[in-house]
Amino acid sequence: MAVSTKVELDLIRSSVRALCERFPETYWKETDEKHAYPEEFIKALTEEGWLSVLIPEEYGGAGLGMVEAGAILEEINRSGGNAGAGHAQMYTMGAVLRHGNEEQKQRFLPKIASGELRLQAFGITEPTAGSDTTSITTTAELRGDRYIVNGQKIWTSRAEYSDLMLLLARTTSKDKVAKKTDGLSLFILDMKDQKDNITIRPIDTMINHATTEVFLENVEIPVENLIGEEGKGFRYVLSGMNAERVLIASESIGDGMYFIDKSVNYANERIVFNRPIGQNQGVQFPISKAYMDIEAAKLMRDKAAEMFDAGENCGAEANMAKYLASEATWKAANAAMDTYGGYGFATEYNIERKFREARLFIVAPITNNLVVSFVGQHVLGLPRSF
Ligand SMILES: Cc1cc2nc3c(=O)[nH]c(=O)nc-3n(C[C@H](O)[C@H](O)[C@H](O)COP(=O)(O)OP(=O)(O)OC[C@H]3O[C@@H](n4cnc5c(N)ncnc54)[C@H](O)[C@@H]3O)c2cc1C
């Protein structure tokens, strides 16, 4: 994997910023209002190769790492955009890359790199399992040369705009395994091929996230689409989750810097009582404090990204980066709402849209409570609480 110099990283950032300028806030406001998928934006990102940077060059990608991928997503969100529409196309393929066999890599990665295939649906969460992933009840039963899948997923984002889904299902029931993390398997599900057995229902949400409920009824997955070994899916998912958390932290940092940029501009320009509102410490301090928190979160994100790229276990750092970034950004979001006063509520200024979008990262892809609990138990050695 190539490691970018500072100059190269700056070039990546400025190139992404240039692309984002073609998609101004009016574009994002409109897609948000219509709950539309930002197809043109995703097409432009794909054509310029930004969504395939994590795919090695031999499979058609740029062969870059988490540091660069994080910078790309951060810039998208800092511009006022919403990278969530396409971020999963970047990292979901990591399961194939790290745990798939050579035939699977050859079959999927070049097409994902070119955008011919979209693998941006990730089916883990279920209505009755929630944060307790090992309690999922979707089953995959081997019959001959295929697995037959039955069950239900929820919050499966982008399912309507993806060809493939990375699916976690139980191949051995929980009461028959030594450890509850055993018996889960990971598959590439061809949703187009199985469309007659899949029902996708969009969920109306407070943000435009193209998220859905997915019902799977006698869905067939050929054995050659099982990733790695049967029953070991949970550990494959964990390595992917670290990548996801570093990238979500990056998007969150982008949101945070969006709020800081906007707040600083507005606080310098808005005159009340014959002076810029930013001259009041009551307005200035929350912006400065949020900025410091975001800068600190960036350091943790950078550490996690560098560890990931070096092949080190970055579970603690990736989780902490996601926590610190989302909390810092939530402070920035509130500082922006306060700075804008009544205008923060007017859709025209986009602050309320970004406010809604930024809130997500406290909850997904893992809630901050669960991160805190992970740190307590796995980093500090405190007793297991659940
Ligand atoms: C817009 C959106 C997009 C999403 N996209 C995807 C996707 O593409 N694929 C996918 O698989 N999932 C996706 N998710 C699901 C997301 O990962 C889950 O919502 C999240 O993991 C939390 O699960 P839950 O909603 O079931 O909450 P629950 O597990 O029901 O938790 C509810 C609350 O209780 C708290 N809680 C529960 N147990 C404990 C405990 N032991 N200690 C302390 N607090 C606890 C949680 O922190 C949370 O605050 C998405 C969610 C949203 C909102």
The ligand as an SDF file (V2000), in Angstrom:
LIG
                    3D

 53 58  0  0  0  0  0  0  0  0999 V2000
  -29.6680    6.2100    9.6790 C   0  0  0  0  0  0  0  0  0  0  0  0
  -29.1510    4.8830   10.1280 C   0  0  0  0  0  0  0  0  0  0  0  0
  -28.4190    4.1070    9.2450 C   0  0  0  0  0  0  0  0  0  0  0  0
  -27.9630    2.8410    9.6190 C   0  0  0  0  0  0  0  0  0  0  0  0
  -27.3310    2.0350    8.6900 N   0  0  0  0  0  0  0  0  0  0  0  0
  -27.0670    0.7390    9.0060 C   0  0  0  0  0  0  0  0  0  0  0  0
  -26.5880   -0.1710    7.9940 C   0  0  0  0  0  0  0  0  0  0  0  0
  -26.3630    0.1980    6.8420 O   0  0  0  0  0  0  0  0  0  0  0  0
  -26.4090   -1.4810    8.3440 N   0  0  0  0  0  0  0  0  0  0  0  0
  -26.6490   -1.9440    9.5940 C   0  0  0  0  0  0  0  0  0  0  0  0
  -26.4660   -3.1470    9.8320 O   0  0  0  0  0  0  0  0  0  0  0  0
  -27.0940   -1.0980   10.5850 N   0  0  0  0  0  0  0  0  0  0  0  0
  -27.3100    0.2170   10.3070 C   0  0  0  0  0  0  0  0  0  0  0  0
  -27.7900    1.0710   11.2820 N   0  0  0  0  0  0  0  0  0  0  0  0
  -28.1060    0.5270   12.6040 C   0  0  0  0  0  0  0  0  0  0  0  0
  -27.2190    1.0440   13.7160 C   0  0  0  0  0  0  0  0  0  0  0  0
  -25.9560    0.4230   13.6380 O   0  0  0  0  0  0  0  0  0  0  0  0
  -27.9680    0.7560   15.0210 C   0  0  0  0  0  0  0  0  0  0  0  0
  -29.0780    1.6390   15.0750 O   0  0  0  0  0  0  0  0  0  0  0  0
  -27.1190    0.9240   16.2260 C   0  0  0  0  0  0  0  0  0  0  0  0
  -26.0950   -0.0480   16.2260 O   0  0  0  0  0  0  0  0  0  0  0  0
  -27.9140    0.8050   17.5200 C   0  0  0  0  0  0  0  0  0  0  0  0
  -28.7820   -0.2910   17.5050 O   0  0  0  0  0  0  0  0  0  0  0  0
  -30.3380   -0.0700   17.8740 P   0  0  0  0  0  0  0  0  0  0  0  0
  -30.8190    1.0730   17.0600 O   0  0  0  0  0  0  0  0  0  0  0  0
  -31.0480   -1.3490   17.7350 O   0  0  0  0  0  0  0  0  0  0  0  0
  -30.3220    0.4020   19.3840 O   0  0  0  0  0  0  0  0  0  0  0  0
  -30.4450   -0.5430   20.7010 P   0  0  0  0  0  0  0  0  0  0  0  0
  -29.4190   -1.6220   20.6670 O   0  0  0  0  0  0  0  0  0  0  0  0
  -31.8740   -0.9390   20.8540 O   0  0  0  0  0  0  0  0  0  0  0  0
  -30.0630    0.5120   21.8210 O   0  0  0  0  0  0  0  0  0  0  0  0
  -30.9530    1.5740   22.2130 C   0  0  0  0  0  0  0  0  0  0  0  0
  -30.2350    2.4470   23.2380 C   0  0  0  0  0  0  0  0  0  0  0  0
  -29.8980    1.6660   24.3900 O   0  0  0  0  0  0  0  0  0  0  0  0
  -28.5130    1.7550   24.6490 C   0  0  0  0  0  0  0  0  0  0  0  0
  -28.0330    0.4650   25.1810 N   0  0  0  0  0  0  0  0  0  0  0  0
  -28.3910   -0.7810   24.8030 C   0  0  0  0  0  0  0  0  0  0  0  0
  -27.7360   -1.6920   25.5370 N   0  0  0  0  0  0  0  0  0  0  0  0
  -26.9350   -1.0010   26.3950 C   0  0  0  0  0  0  0  0  0  0  0  0
  -26.0020   -1.3680   27.4140 C   0  0  0  0  0  0  0  0  0  0  0  0
  -25.7480   -2.6450   27.6870 N   0  0  0  0  0  0  0  0  0  0  0  0
  -25.3740   -0.3850   28.0890 N   0  0  0  0  0  0  0  0  0  0  0  0
  -25.6230    0.9230   27.8190 C   0  0  0  0  0  0  0  0  0  0  0  0
  -26.4870    1.3270   26.8780 N   0  0  0  0  0  0  0  0  0  0  0  0
  -27.1340    0.3770   26.1670 C   0  0  0  0  0  0  0  0  0  0  0  0
  -27.8620    2.0800   23.3200 C   0  0  0  0  0  0  0  0  0  0  0  0
  -26.5990    2.7270   23.5170 O   0  0  0  0  0  0  0  0  0  0  0  0
  -28.9160    3.0160   22.7130 C   0  0  0  0  0  0  0  0  0  0  0  0
  -28.7050    4.3110   23.2030 O   0  0  0  0  0  0  0  0  0  0  0  0
  -28.2030    2.3720   10.9400 C   0  0  0  0  0  0  0  0  0  0  0  0
  -28.8980    3.1870   11.8520 C   0  0  0  0  0  0  0  0  0  0  0  0
  -29.3740    4.4190   11.4570 C   0  0  0  0  0  0  0  0  0  0  0  0
  -30.1450    5.2470   12.4400 C   0  0  0  0  0  0  0  0  0  0  0  0
  1  2  1  0
  2  3  1  0
  2 52  2  0
  3  4  2  0
  4  5  1  0
  4 50  1  0
  5  6  2  0
  6  7  1  0
  6 13  1  0
  7  8  2  0
  7  9  1  0
  9 10  1  0
 10 11  2  0
 10 12  1  0
 12 13  2  0
 13 14  1  0
 14 15  1  0
 14 50  1  0
 15 16  1  0
 16 17  1  0
 16 18  1  0
 18 19  1  0
 18 20  1  0
 20 21  1  0
 20 22  1  0
 22 23  1  0
 23 24  1  0
 24 25  2  0
 24 26  1  0
 24 27  1  0
 27 28  1  0
 28 29  2  0
 28 30  1  0
 28 31  1  0
 31 32  1  0
 32 33  1  0
 33 34  1  0
 33 48  1  0
 34 35  1  0
 35 36  1  0
 35 46  1  0
 36 37  1  0
 36 45  1  0
 37 38  2  0
 38 39  1  0
 39 40  1  0
 39 45  2  0
 40 41  1  0
 40 42  2  0
 42 43  1  0
 43 44  2  0
 44 45  1  0
 46 47  1  0
 46 48  1  0
 48 49  1  0
 50 51  2  0
 51 52  1  0
 52 53  1  0
M  END
$$$$
